[in-house]
């Protein structure tokens, strides 16, 4: 199912696991390297439409199945397994180890979408000497702690009020819950993997509902992180309390006519995702939504910014851009020092590089050319 010019291979002993990668532009040594990190529930395959155009312009383009996904290590993990291998720091170590295994000292750009967006951001923040620029897509980078508790030896620690948003969501009519909280629960994997409507129909409805094809996707900036504002989000972000994700998207299953007209995700392409997730389930990807004891180590980067050239790409019909009130503004301002713009692509929802690959490719190429000299 791969376009000619993209190859699949396994890279062994990458931070203790085997990583499966797709790559294009591999036939000419010494090309600048571009690394692409996918999100949930996707795979390296989600970059298939943008890899060859970048390779044709002189880049070696590599997209791994991130740890826990597809044919890479960790895909068979269970809910009760050790979470620490899935920490942000360890997954950044995966990416750094992959770059070294491929024989590179630096990366022209690291590009991440959805769950891969914050991972790309962390890679650039942690190792700006290796990752010389970063593109974050669809999910704004949130960064780590703004600062460590300061001057507490003299003044004492000031208590932090716990967030009440989950309880407030439960008080809505009908009661609601945030999807990331649900994804962190044990039933989530089974609910999607063995959905009542079947895995094919679950994925088709999920991808459809978060795309520009779903006409109700008309996002806007929320006023604040309150239940009354989050209530405005679609059910795939703020779900009904008594439903799983499979039930949440089922009513929006597209018609046979709509499926036939969907050129950005044909039935043949969807089958690739269905076959892979039928084999692995979703738990490897869901680990990234859970509180990970290894992420306490991110405190060492408290207050640090992304100091390499950066930009953000989203779809104009993507609620993911706005789901965290103020999140995009933090990326544009306090979290980056060499920001080069926010680009919202017309005719795209959440799956922007699949829905509008030509427009996204041009943004990539302009960014890469602009920052070719670091």
MARNUDO-371585 format. One record per residue: y, z, x of N, C-alpha, C in turn; residue in three letters. Coordinates in steps of 0.02 Angstrom, whole numbers. Layout:
PT    n.y    n.z    n.x   ca.y   ca.z   ca.x    c.y    c.z    c.x res
PT      Y      Z      X      Y      Z      X      Y      Z      X ALA
...
This chain:
PT    n.y    n.z    n.x   ca.y   ca.z   ca.x    c.y    c.z    c.x res
PT    -60      0     41      0      0      0     63      0     42 UNK
PT     56      0    109    115      0    152    140    -70    165 UNK
PT    207    -80    165    233   -145    183    212   -164    254 UNK
PT    203   -228    266    186   -251    332    241   -233    382 UNK
PT    222   -205    438    271   -182    487    278   -106    489 UNK
PT    248    -72    440    245      2    442    172     22    454 UNK
PT    162     62    505     94     84    519     86    159    506 UNK
PT     24    179    494      6    248    482    -38    271    539 UNK
PT    -24    331    566    -69    359    616    -64    435    617 UNK
PT   -113    466    649   -115    538    656    -95    557    727 UNK
PT    -52    607    733    -31    634    797    -61    704    803 UNK
PT   -105    714    851   -142    777    856   -105    828    898 UNK
PT   -120    891    886    -94    948    924    -18    949    925 UNK
PT     12    946    866     84    953    858     98   1023    832 UNK
PT    119   1068    876    129   1138    857     68   1167    823 UNK
PT     10   1148    848    -53   1177    824    -85   1141    766 UNK
PT    -55   1088    740    -86   1051    684    -85    976    699 UNK
PT   -117    938    656   -113    865    658    -60    843    608 UNK
PT    -15    800    630     35    771    584     19    698    571 UNK
PT     22    679    508     17    609    489     87    580    486 UNK
PT     96    522    518    162    490    517    157    418    495 UNK
PT    211    393    467    223    322    458    277    303    508 UNK
PT    273    243    537    324    222    584    335    147    582 UNK
PT    397    128    596    416     58    600    460     50    662 UNK
PT    460    -10    691    499    -22    751    467      9    812 UNK
PT    403     20    810    366     52    864    345      5    919 UNK
PT    353    -60    908    326   -110    954    371   -124   1014 UNK
PT    432    -99   1013    479   -108   1069    495    -41   1099 UNK
PT    474    -27   1162    487     39   1193    562     52   1202 UNK
PT    580    115   1200    648    135   1217    699    130   1162 UNK
PT    677    114   1103    725    111   1047    749    181   1029 UNK
PT    811    188   1002    833    253    977    788    275    920 UNK
PT    773    340    919    727    367    869    765    395    809 UNK
PT    740    379    749    765    407    687    706    441    653 UNK
PT    714    505    635    661    544    603    681    558    531 UNK
PT    634    547    484    648    556    413    601    608    383 UNK
PT    628    657    349    590    712    320    594    709    244 UNK
PT    536    705    212    534    698    139    540    766    104 UNK
PT    545    763     37    550    822     -4    490    833    -48 UNK
PT    500    870   -103    446    888   -149    459    856   -217 UNK
PT    408    829   -250    340    820   -226    332    748   -201 UNK
PT    348    738   -138    345    671   -109    304    673    -45 UNK
PT    308    619     -7    270    612     55    311    567    101 UNK
PT    286    556    161    317    508    206    326    440    172 UNK
PT    281    425    126    282    362     89    348    351     52 UNK
PT    385    404     37    447    397      0    501    360     39 UNK
PT    491    351    105    539    316    148    521    243    158 UNK
PT    469    219    125    442    152    139    494     97    130 UNK
PT    543    106     86    589     52     71    649     49    118 UNK
PT    658    101    159    715    101    205    695     97    278 UNK
PT    631    104    293    609    105    363    616     37    397 UNK
PT    593    -15    364    595    -81    396    666   -107    407 UNK
PT    712    -98    359    781   -120    373    812    -85    433 UNK
PT    797    -21    443    823     14    502    789    -11    565 UNK
PT    724    -22    561    688    -49    619    713   -118    639 UNK
PT    732   -158    590    758   -226    605    824   -224    642 UNK
PT    858   -166    640    921   -159    674    913   -121    741 UNK
PT    851   -115    764    840    -89    831    820    -17    837 UNK
PT    796     14    782    778     85    784    702     94    778 UNK
PT    678    146    810    609    169    800    612    222    746 UNK
PT    583    208    688    589    251    630    523    285    617 UNK
PT    524    351    613    464    392    605    473    439    545 UNK
PT    424    439    501    425    484    443    358    520    440 UNK
PT    358    586    452    295    623    446    283    648    375 UNK
PT    219    658    358    203    703    304    216    773    331 UNK
PT    265    808    302    283    874    326    223    921    318 UNK
PT    220    972    362    167   1022    358    155   1043    285 UNK
PT     92   1040    264     75   1060    196     69   1002    148 UNK
PT     85    942    171     85    883    128     37    829    154 UNK
PT      9    792    107    -27    730    123    -83    740    173 UNK
PT    -81    699    225   -134    700    275   -117    744    335 UNK
PT    -62    782    331    -44    828    385    -77    895    375 UNK
PT    -79    935    430   -109   1001    427    -75   1046    377 UNK
PT   -113   1091    347    -86   1139    300    -87   1116    228 UNK
PT   -109   1054    215   -108   1029    146   -159   1064    103 UNK
PT   -210   1093    133   -262   1127     94   -251   1201     87 UNK
PT   -190   1224    100   -175   1295     98   -183   1324     28 UNK
PT   -199   1389     24   -202   1422    -41   -143   1470    -48 UNK
PT   -132   1492   -109    -75   1536   -123    -76   1600    -82 UNK
PT   -135   1625    -68   -141   1690    -34   -147   1684     42 UNK
PT   -142   1624     69   -143   1615    141    -77   1638    173 UNK
PT    -79   1646    238    -20   1669    275     37   1620    266 UNK
PT     95   1647    246    154   1605    235    191   1586    299 UNK
PT    182   1625    351    224   1617    410    221   1547    443 UNK
PT    164   1512    443    165   1444    470    212   1397    433 UNK
PT    231   1416    371    275   1374    331    348   1398    333 UNK
PT    363   1441    379    432   1463    387    476   1406    409 UNK
PT    540   1411    396    587   1359    416    586   1349    492 UNK
PT    585   1403    528    585   1399    601    523   1363    627 UNK
PT    465   1378    598    403   1346    621    400   1272    602 UNK
PT    427   1255    544    428   1184    525    477   1145    568 UNK
PT    533   1177    588    578   1145    636    542   1135    703 UNK
PT    500   1184    721    459   1178    782    412   1118    775 UNK
PT    384   1107    716    342   1048    704    379    984    721 UNK
PT    441    979    696    480    918    705    497    909    779 UNK
PT    518    962    811    534    959    882    473    940    923 UNK
PT    415    967    906    353    951    942    333    878    931 UNK
PT    344    853    870    329    783    856    372    737    899 UNK
PT    437    752    904    482    712    945    458    710   1017 UNK
PT    438    768   1043    414    771   1112    349    733   1120 UNK
PT    303    739   1071    240    704   1074    249    628   1075 UNK
PT    301    605   1043    316    533   1041    351    509   1105 UNK
PT    367    556   1149    397    537   1213    472    531   1213 UNK
PT    505    567   1168    578    565   1162    609    632   1182 UNK
PT    667    628   1214    707    688   1230    761    701   1178 UNK
PT    779    650   1139    831    658   1089    818    611   1031 UNK
PT    852    625    975    845    588    913    913    564    891 UNK
PT    920    499    877    984    472    856   1008    504    792 UNK
PT    961    513    744    979    546    681    916    575    650 UNK
PT    923    635    623    871    664    582    896    662    510 UNK
PT    855    636    466    874    624    396    826    661    352 UNK
PT    851    700    305    808    738    261    828    731    188 UNK
PT    778    727    145    790    721     73    758    780     36 UNK
PT    794    807    -13    768    861    -55    748    919    -10 UNK
PT    686    943    -12    664    998     30    671    981    104 UNK
PT    669    917    121    679    897    190    751    899    213 UNK
PT    798    903    165    869    905    182    888    970    219 UNK
PT    872   1029    191    887   1089    229    849   1093    295 UNK
PT    787   1067    297    749   1067    360    784   1024    412 UNK
PT    809    966    392    847    924    438    910    960    462 UNK
PT    943    994    415   1003   1031    433    988   1086    484 UNK
PT    934   1122    474    915   1175    521    897   1146    589 UNK
PT    862   1090    590    846   1058    654    909   1043    693 UNK
PT    959   1014    659   1022    996    692   1061   1058    713 UNK
PT   1058   1111    673   1094   1172    689   1062   1207    749 UNK
PT    995   1209    750    959   1245    802    960   1208    869 UNK
PT    951   1141    866    944   1103    928    990   1041    928 UNK
PT   1055   1052    931   1101    994    932   1093    951    994 UNK
PT   1062    978   1047   1049    937   1107    995    885   1095 UNK
PT    952    897   1046    898    850   1030    916    806    970 UNK
PT    939    838    916    954    802    854   1029    787    854 UNK
PT   1048    726    873   1117    711    889   1160    697    828 UNK
PT   1129    688    770   1166    682    707   1118    697    650 UNK
PT   1146    710    590   1103    729    534   1131    701    469 UNK
PT   1085    676    428   1101    654    360   1062    698    312 UNK
PT   1096    732    267   1064    774    217   1071    741    149 UNK
PT   1017    741    110   1015    702     48    991    743    -11 UNK
PT   1028    738    -65   1008    763   -132   1007    838   -139 UNK
PT    996    875    -86    996    948    -88   1042    974    -34 UNK
PT   1099   1003    -50   1145   1027      1   1114   1082     44 UNK
PT   1126   1078    109   1105   1128    157   1140   1194    140 UNK
PT   1103   1249    140   1131   1314    121   1147   1358    181 UNK
PT   1120   1341    240   1133   1381    298   1099   1449    295 UNK
PT   1111   1490    345   1082   1556    347   1134   1609    329 UNK
PT   1124   1669    352   1173   1722    338   1242   1702    366 UNK
PT   1293   1715    327   1361   1700    350   1378   1743    411 UNK
PT   1356   1805    409   1367   1850    466   1319   1908    461 UNK
PT   1305   1939    518   1264   1999    519   1308   2058    497 UNK
PT   1277   2111    470   1317   2171    452   1357   2194    512 UNK
PT   1422   2202    503   1468   2213    559   1501   2282    556 UNK
PT   1504   2314    613   1538   2379    621   1506   2434    579 UNK
PT   1443   2427    565   1409   2476    522   1397   2542    559 UNK
PT   1396   2539    625   1385   2601    662   1442   2651    651 UNK
PT   1501   2624    636   1559   2667    626   1576   2678    553 UNK
PT   1561   2629    511   1584   2633    441   1526   2638    391 UNK
PT   1465   2627    413   1409   2630    367   1397   2563    333 UNK
PT   1337   2551    312   1318   2489    279   1343   2489    207 UNK
PT   1377   2436    188   1400   2430    119   1344   2400     77 UNK
PT   1325   2431     23   1270   2404    -18   1288   2337    -49 UNK
PT   1238   2294    -52   1247   2228    -83   1216   2230   -153 UNK
PT   1255   2212   -201   1230   2213   -270   1178   2158   -280 UNK
PT   1120   2174   -307   1068   2123   -317   1089   2072   -370 UNK
PT   1065   2012   -362   1081   1960   -410   1045   1974   -477 UNK
PT   1080   1964   -531   1052   1977   -597   1038   1912   -635 UNK
PT   1044   1855   -599   1041   1791   -633    974   1780   -669 UNK
PT    918   1802   -639    853   1791   -671    848   1829   -737 UNK
PT    872   1890   -738    871   1929   -800    918   1900   -852 UNK
PT    975   1875   -829   1023   1845   -876    994   1781   -906 UNK
PT    957   1743   -867    926   1682   -894    875   1700   -949 UNK
PT    840   1755   -940    791   1776   -990    824   1795  -1056 UNK
PT    888   1812  -1054    923   1833  -1115    953   1775  -1154 UNK
PT    948   1715  -1126    975   1657  -1162    932   1640  -1222 UNK
PT    957   1598  -1265    921   1575  -1324    916   1499  -1323 UNK
PT    857   1472  -1307    794   1505  -1290    795   1533  -1219 UNK
PT    752   1582  -1204    750   1611  -1137    732   1557  -1085 UNK
PT    763   1563  -1027    753   1512   -974    735   1545   -908 UNK
PT    715   1503   -859    700   1527   -791    716   1470   -743 UNK
PT    732   1488   -681    749   1440   -630    686   1411   -599 UNK
PT    684   1345   -589    623   1312   -567    599   1337   -499 UNK
PT    646   1354   -453    624   1377   -387    587   1443   -392 UNK
PT    608   1486   -439    572   1549   -450    502   1534   -477 UNK
PT    497   1485   -521    432   1467   -549    387   1437   -495 UNK
PT    414   1393   -453    375   1363   -401    347   1414   -351 UNK
PT    377   1472   -348    354   1525   -303    297   1566   -332 UNK
PT    278   1552   -395    225   1591   -428    157   1558   -418 UNK
PT    105   1597   -424     37   1572   -414     16   1519   -464 UNK
PT     35   1524   -529     11   1473   -577     41   1403   -568 UNK
PT     95   1396   -529    131   1333   -527     87   1275   -502 UNK
PT     49   1287   -450      7   1234   -422    -43   1208   -474 UNK
PT    -79   1253   -504   -129   1234   -554    -97   1198   -613 UNK
PT    -39   1222   -634     -5   1192   -692     10   1118   -680 UNK
PT     30   1100   -620     47   1030   -606    -13    990   -583 UNK
PT    -55   1019   -542   -112    984   -514   -161    964   -568 UNK
PT   -173   1009   -615   -219    996   -670   -181    999   -736 UNK
PT   -126    963   -739    -83    961   -799   -123    936   -859 UNK
PT   -107    963   -918   -143    943   -979   -137    869   -992 UNK
PT    -80    839   -974    -71    767   -985   -101    725   -930 UNK
PT   -129    758   -879   -157    722   -822   -106    715   -767 UNK
PT   -130    711   -705    -86    709   -647    -42    647   -647 UNK
PT    -69    590   -666    -30    529   -668     30    536   -715 UNK
PT     17    559   -776     71    563   -825    121    618   -806 UNK
PT     97    672   -775    143    724   -752    192    695   -701 UNK
PT    165    662   -650    209    636   -597    254    581   -624 UNK
PT    229    539   -667    271    486   -696    329    517   -734 UNK
PT    316    566   -776    370    598   -815    418    636   -770 UNK
PT    392    670   -718    435    708   -673    482    663   -635 UNK
PT    454    610   -605    496    563   -567    547    529   -613 UNK
PT    525    512   -673    569    478   -721    627    524   -741 UNK
PT    611    586   -757    661    632   -785    715    649   -734 UNK
PT    699    645   -669    749    661   -617    781    598   -588 UNK
PT    770    542   -619    797    478   -594    856    456   -637 UNK
PT    889    403   -616    944    375   -655    918    342   -719 UNK
PT    853    330   -723    824    300   -783    829    346   -843 UNK
PT    831    411   -831    836    460   -885    910    466   -904 UNK
PT    927    441   -961    998    433   -979   1035    499   -987 UNK
PT    998    554   -996   1031    619  -1004   1057    646   -938 UNK
PT   1040    616   -881   1064    639   -817   1137    617   -807 UNK
PT   1182    662   -826   1254    650   -817   1283    714   -786 UNK
PT   1270    725   -722   1288    788   -690   1362    798   -680 UNK
PT   1381    861   -672   1450    879   -658   1449    946   -621 UNK
PT   1504    964   -590   1509   1026   -553   1508   1085   -601 UNK
PT   1469   1136   -585   1467   1197   -625   1520   1246   -601 UNK
PT   1544   1287   -646   1600   1332   -630   1578   1391   -587 UNK
PT   1515   1410   -591   1493   1468   -553   1419   1481   -564 UNK
PT   1391   1526   -523   1321   1543   -529   1312   1597   -582 UNK
PT   1313   1575   -644   1303   1619   -702   1253   1587   -748 UNK
PT   1221   1628   -789   1171   1602   -835   1201   1552   -884 UNK
PT   1262   1565   -906   1294   1521   -955   1309   1452   -925 UNK
PT   1320   1449   -859   1330   1384   -826   1263   1351   -810 UNK
PT   1215   1390   -784   1150   1361   -768   1114   1337   -830 UNK
PT   1131   1364   -888   1101   1343   -950   1114   1269   -963 UNK
PT   1166   1242   -932   1184   1172   -942   1139   1124   -904 UNK
PT   1099   1150   -856   1055   1108   -817    995   1084   -859 UNK
PT    968   1025   -842    909   1001   -879    849   1047   -869 UNK
PT    798   1037   -911    740   1081   -911    699   1076   -847 UNK
PT    708   1023   -807    670   1021   -744    702   1064   -691 UNK
PT    761   1091   -703    792   1139   -658    792   1210   -687 UNK
PT    814   1217   -748    813   1283   -780    767   1276   -841 UNK
PT    706   1298   -831    651   1285   -877    650   1335   -934 UNK
PT    616   1317   -988    603   1367  -1040    556   1420  -1010 UNK
PT    569   1482  -1026    533   1538   -995    458   1534  -1005 UNK
PT    436   1509  -1063    365   1510  -1079    328   1446  -1061 UNK
PT    360   1402  -1022    329   1338  -1005    324   1328   -930 UNK
PT    273   1291   -909    267   1268   -841    303   1202   -832 UNK
PT    303   1176   -771    338   1113   -759    304   1055   -795 UNK
PT    237   1057   -799    201   1003   -834    224    998   -906 UNK
PT    231   1055   -940    254   1055  -1010    328   1038  -1015 UNK
PT    367   1055   -964    439   1043   -966    456    969   -965 UNK
PT    417    930   -928    433    858   -922    395    815   -971 UNK
PT    342    842  -1002    299    802  -1045    336    766  -1102 UNK
PT    385    799  -1135    420    764  -1190    459    703  -1167 UNK
PT    473    696  -1103    513    640  -1078    470    587  -1044 UNK
PT    405    587  -1057    362    534  -1030    389    467  -1053 UNK
PT    404    422  -1005    432    357  -1025    382    314  -1062 UNK
PT    407    267  -1100    365    221  -1138    332    171  -1091 UNK
PT    281    137  -1116    247     85  -1076    297     31  -1055 UNK
PT    344     15  -1099    394    -35  -1083    440    -11  -1026 UNK
PT    460     53  -1029    503     81   -976    467     83   -910 UNK
PT    402    100   -912    362    102   -850    357     33   -820 UNK
PT    345    -16   -862    339    -85   -838    404   -110   -807 UNK
PT    461    -85   -833    526   -107   -808    548    -69   -746 UNK
PT    512    -16   -728    532     26   -671    513     -7   -605 UNK
PT    562    -36   -572    549    -72   -510    551    -27   -449 UNK
PT    584     31   -453    589     74   -394    526    115   -384 UNK
PT    484    122   -436    420    157   -430    369    123   -476 UNK
PT    337     72   -449    287     35   -488    225     77   -498 UNK
PT    181     56   -541    119     92   -551     77     93   -488 UNK
PT     79     40   -449     42     38   -386     70     90   -337 UNK
PT    136     95   -334    167    145   -290    154    216   -314 UNK
PT    158    227   -379    144    293   -407     72    313   -392 UNK
PT     27    266   -393    -44    281   -380    -53    312   -311 UNK
PT    -12    291   -262    -16    321   -195     -4    396   -199 UNK
PT     49    416   -234     63    488   -242      8    523   -281 UNK
PT    -14    492   -335    -66    523   -377   -129    534   -336 UNK
PT   -151    485   -298   -212    492   -259   -206    548   -207 UNK
PT   -149    552   -174   -140    603   -122   -137    673   -153 UNK
PT    -99    682   -206    -94    748   -236   -156    768   -274 UNK
PT   -194    719   -298   -259    735   -329   -305    766   -277 UNK
PT   -299    744   -215   -341    768   -161   -318    837   -135 UNK
PT   -252    847   -129   -227    907    -95   -200    960   -142 UNK
PT   -179    942   -202   -140    988   -242    -70    994   -215 UNK
PT    -31   1042   -242     40   1048   -226     57   1110   -184 UNK
PT      8   1154   -171     25   1219   -142     58   1213    -74 UNK
PT     38   1165    -33     69   1157     33    143   1147     29 UNK
PT    166   1109    -21    237   1099    -31    270   1159    -65 UNK
PT    233   1191   -110    261   1248   -146    273   1308   -100 UNK
PT    238   1311    -44    250   1367      3    323   1371     23 UNK
PT    357   1314     25    427   1312     46    474   1344     -3 UNK
PT    452   1358    -64    494   1390   -114    486   1466   -117 UNK
PT    442   1492    -75    427   1563    -77    465   1601    -23 UNK
PT    477   1664    -36    508   1707     15    460   1714     73 UNK
PT    481   1691    131    436   1688    188    457   1741    239 UNK
PT    410   1786    259    429   1837    308    454   1808    373 UNK
PT    431   1747    391    455   1715    452    527   1695    450 UNK
PT    555   1687    390    625   1665    384    675   1720    401 UNK
PT    650   1782    410    695   1834    434    723   1817    503 UNK
PT    684   1776    541    706   1757    608    769   1713    607 UNK
PT    784   1684    549    844   1642    545    908   1682    553 UNK
PT    903   1747    547    961   1790    557    991   1782    626 UNK
PT    952   1759    674    978   1750    741   1031   1695    743 UNK
PT   1032   1652    691   1081   1598    687   1139   1615    640 UNK
PT   1146   1678    622   1198   1698    575   1267   1674    597 UNK
PT   1302   1641    552   1369   1617    566   1373   1552    604 UNK
PT   1315   1525    626   1316   1463    665   1323   1403    618 UNK
PT   1358   1351    641   1370   1292    601   1332   1232    629 UNK
PT   1329   1179    589   1303   1114    613   1360   1080    650 UNK
PT   1350   1069    715   1405   1044    757   1395    973    781 UNK
PT   1347    937    752   1338    866    766   1364    826    707 UNK
PT   1378    761    715   1401    721    658   1353    727    599 UNK
PT   1380    736    539   1338    747    480   1369    714    419 UNK
PT   1327    698    371   1351    675    306   1300    692    253 UNK
PT   1322    684    190   1279    700    133   1276    639     87 UNK
PT   1216    623     65   1205    568     17   1168    595    -43 UNK
PT   1191    577   -102   1156    595   -164   1163    537   -213 UNK
PT   1130    543   -269   1137    495   -323   1191    518   -372 UNK
PT   1227    471   -400   1278    490   -449   1247    525   -510 UNK
PT   1184    510   -525   1151    540   -582   1103    596   -561 UNK
PT   1116    627   -504   1071    679   -478   1101    748   -487 UNK
PT   1069    788   -529   1091    857   -539   1078    899   -477 UNK
PT   1034    877   -432   1020    915   -372   1082    926   -329 UNK
PT   1130    881   -333   1191    887   -294   1231    948   -315 UNK
PT   1226    966   -379   1269   1018   -407   1233   1081   -431 UNK
PT   1166   1083   -423   1129   1139   -453   1149   1207   -425 UNK
PT   1171   1208   -362   1197   1270   -332   1273   1267   -332 UNK
PT   1306   1301   -377   1379   1297   -380   1411   1315   -313 UNK
PT   1454   1270   -289   1488   1281   -226   1449   1261   -165 UNK
PT   1385   1240   -175   1343   1224   -118   1367   1163    -79 UNK
PT   1385   1110   -114   1409   1050    -80   1474   1064    -44 UNK
PT   1517   1103    -75   1581   1119    -44   1572   1158     21 UNK
PT   1521   1200     25   1506   1236     87   1484   1188    142 UNK
PT   1443   1139    123   1422   1089    173   1482   1050    198 UNK
PT   1526   1031    153   1585    992    172   1635   1032    213 UNK
PT   1633   1097    206   1683   1139    239   1655   1185    292 UNK
PT   1631   1244    271   1616   1297    319   1551   1289    357 UNK
PT   1502   1248    333   1438   1243    367   1435   1188    419 UNK
PT   1483   1144    420   1484   1088    467   1552   1084    502 UNK
PT   1552   1057    563   1615   1049    599   1632    976    614 UNK
PT   1584    931    603   1597    860    616   1573    818    556 UNK
PT   1595    840    498   1573    809    435   1605    741    426 UNK
PT   1564    692    404   1588    624    398   1582    596    327 UNK
PT   1579    640    278   1585    615    210   1527    629    164 UNK
PT   1543    632    100   1495    638     45   1492    571      9 UNK
PT   1432    545     -1   1424    480    -32   1375    487    -90 UNK
PT   1399    473   -151   1358    475   -211   1345    404   -233 UNK
PT   1282    385   -232   1262    315   -242   1255    299   -316 UNK
PT   1290    247   -336   1287    225   -406   1217    198   -422 UNK
PT   1194    214   -482   1129    188   -504   1070    226   -477 UNK
PT   1082    287   -451   1027    327   -423   1029    397   -451 UNK
PT    971    425   -461    963    495   -477    941    532   -415 UNK
PT    891    575   -422    869    618   -367    833    579   -312 UNK
PT    798    526   -330    755    490   -282    794    432   -251 UNK
PT    851    448   -223    903    399   -206    879    345   -159 UNK
PT    839    362   -107    818    310    -60    763    265    -88 UNK
PT    732    287   -143    684    244   -177    718    203   -233 UNK
PT    766    234   -267    800    200   -322    850    147   -298 UNK
PT    885    161   -244    936    115   -219    930    108   -143 UNK
PT    874     80   -119    863     78    -46    913     36     -8 UNK
PT    937    -19    -37    985    -61      0   1050    -25     13 UNK
PT   1076      9    -39   1139     46    -31   1131    103     18 UNK
PT   1075    138     14   1062    194     59   1055    170    131 UNK
PT   1019    115    140   1011     87    208   1078     71    240 UNK
PT   1123     43    201   1188     25    229   1226     87    250 UNK
PT   1221    141    211   1252    204    230   1222    231    294 UNK
PT   1155    227    300   1122    249    362   1148    210    422 UNK
PT   1148    144    415   1167    101    472   1239    111    492 UNK
PT   1283    118    444   1354    131    460   1361    197    498 UNK
PT   1324    247    475   1327    313    507   1299    310    578 UNK
PT   1243    277    586   1211    272    652   1256    234    701 UNK
PT   1286    180    677   1330    140    721   1392    181    740 UNK
PT   1419    218    693   1479    257    704   1467    312    756 UNK
PT   1404    335    760   1389    391    805   1341    372    861 UNK
PT   1340    308    877   1293    283    928   1303    316    995 UNK
PT   1364    336   1011   1377    366   1076   1378    442   1074 UNK
PT   1353    470   1018   1352    543   1012   1417    567    992 UNK
